[in-house]
């Protein structure tokens, strides 16, 4: 996992946040870039990392929560992919950390307007096809 600043994490996923600290943003490719708190993850199945949260319990300004609500609505309706940034809060003298996970792609698996879940998986790796070799006879 890459540990970077929040601004760098968004930038690497194609979003310029210009000093803001959003909960989400839409990248140029249409994907939703989502900031997830490290405490909200579970593993419901092998190969699935699920993030669950509740908007009404989110510690953020109203405009940020409404932006997240709109992003989740659009991602669930349009089947847009969700990109992952993980935020781990600081404790004592340990500062908070931001991790970028470009290897995981998510989809909104549930959203009722308040509670939501996003399932993240590694996309399948396409194996290069072996090309037949022409053997020379000796």
C-alpha positions, 0 to 999 in steps of 0.5 A: 500500500502506498502511504501518501497525502490525501491530495496526492492520492486523489491526484494519482487517481485523476482528481485535483482537489485543490486544498479541499478535503472531500469524502469523494470525487469523480475522476476524469474516467467517470469513476467515483474516488472514495475516501474510506475509514480503515475501521469500516472494512470487513471480508464477507467472502474470499477476495472481497473487501467490503466497506460499510458506513452510514452517511448520517454518522459521518463526521464531515460538513453537510456539503461534503456529506451531500456530495458523497450522497450524490456520488454514491447515487450516481455510482450505483445507478450508472454502475460506475467503478469505485476507486479506493483511498483508505484513511487511518486516523492518528492515535496519540503521537502517531499521525493519520495515514492515507493509503492509495489502493489502485489495485482494488476496484469497487462497486456499490453493493448497497445504498438506501440513501443513508447506509451504504456498502461498497465491495472492492475486488482485484480485477482479473489479470489477463494472462498473455497468450503463449505464442506458438514457437516455430521449432527448427528441426536439426 
